[in-house]
């Protein structure tokens, strides 16, 4: 009799624990909205991102999607913008096969090179020497293939990654 009660008690405890672990769809956070890349009026606010955030200073723009930042304690890192892929700014490293619709011709390479330079100029104008909010995507790896931090940057509450992505599409 005592053994039966113990087995029943263990069963009830397991059911309660398992019921608490499953949750319902209403308990789960909503999936983040995809950025609207069609409109220049819509931006993602910092409040809409639920990843870890820290204020840093952009000390150097390497190119349109890669920067060096400095934390308040003086530690420096290289960061790569999530969701942004700009062409290289060295003509010999420009690769048309990375960009759909760009022909592998001298004109195509020149076009990509120009696009990369515009992206770098925009990043320099908007970011270099500026305090920004650096946000990590909780659904992304912290570091990329080359060891750079993968981040979103916000300047005065505006999502720079979206700004860069919208403003720098190549015109073929």
N, C-alpha and C positions, 0 to 999 in steps of 0.2 A: 504494500500500500504506500509506504513512504517512498519507494523507488518510483512508483507511478506518478506521485505528486512532483517529484524532482524532475522527471522527464517532461511532465506537462509544463512546469515552471520554466525550464530551459527552452522549450518550444515557444512559449508565449514571449519570452525575452527576445529570442531570435526573430520572431515575427515583428515585434515592435522595432527592433534595430533595423531590420531590412526595410520595413515600411518607411522609416525615417530617411533611409539612404536613397530611395528611388525618386521621391519628389514627383511633381507633376509639371507639365509644360508651363503652367502659369507661374511656377516657382523659379523657373530658369530665366536668367537675364536675356533680354532681346538681343538678337544678333546685331552687330554694328551695321549701320547703313553704309552702302557703297558710296564713295564720294561721287558727287555729280560733276562729271568732267565736261558736260555739255554747256553748262551755264556759268558765266563769270560772276553771277550774283550769289551763288550758294557756296558757303564755306563751312567747314567743320570747326566748331568751337572747341576750345580746350576742354570744356566741361563734358563734351561728347566722347572723349577718349578715356578709357578706364585703366590705362597702363600707368606704370611708375613714371613720375615726372620730376625733373630737376632743372633748376635755372643754371645755365652755363653761358659762357661768352664764346662767340665764334671768333677765333683768332686768325684764321686763314681759310680762304676758299681755294681748294685745289682745282675743282672744276664744278660744273653745274649740279652734280649730285654727290660730291664728296667734300667734306670740310674738316678742319681741325678745330677742336673746341677745348676750352679750359674750364675746369670746375673751380669753385670758390677757393678750394684748398691748394690750387696751383697745379693739380694733376692734369695732364693733357691726353687727349684721345683723338683718333680719327673716326669720323662718323660717315655713314652712307645713308642717304635719304631713301626711306621705304617708298616704293611705288613710283620712283622717278628714275629714268634711265636716259641720260643725255649722251650724245656722241663724244668721242675723245676730242681733245683739243690739240693733239699732235697729228698733223695731216697723214703721216705714214701709218698711224694706228687706227685711223677711221675705217670702220668695217660696214659697208652697205648691207651685207647679209644679215646684220642684226636688226635692221629696220625694214619692215614690210613696205613694199612699194618704191623703195629707193634703188635705182639701177646701179649696178657695179660698173660705173663709168667715171671718167674724170669729173664730169658735171655732178654726178651723184655724190662723189667723195667731197667735192668742193662745197656742195650744199650741206652735207652733214657737218663738215668742219665749221662752216659758218653758224650752223645751228648750235654746235657745241660752244663756240665762242659767245654767242648770245646768251646761252644758259649760264655760262660762267660769269658774264657781266651782270646779269640779273642777280645771281647769288652774291656777288661782291657788293653790289649796290644795296641790297636788302639785308645782308647778314654780317658782313665783315665788321668786326669791332662791336657787334650788337649783343646785348643780353637777350637770350631766347629761352623758351621752355623746350626742353628736350624730353620727348615722351617715347617710352618703349612700348611696342605692341605686345600685349600678353599672349597673342596667338602666333607670334613670330619668334624665330631664333634671336638671341641677344646679339650675336656676332655673325657676320657673313664670312664668305669664303676666304677673304684676305685679312680676316681678323678685325675688321672695322665694326664699330657699333652700328646696328641697324635701327634708325630712329625716325620719328616725325619731329619737325621743328615748328614752333609757333612763335611768331613775332607780333607782339602787342595783341595776343589772342587770336591772330589769324594764322591759318594752317599754311605754312610756306610750301610744303610738298604739293598741295593742291594748286597753289598759285603757280609754281614752277611747271607742273604738269599741264596746266591749261594754257599758259602763255608761251610755251616753247615747242608746240607741235610743228613739225617741219611742213612747209608748203611745197608740195611736189610739183 
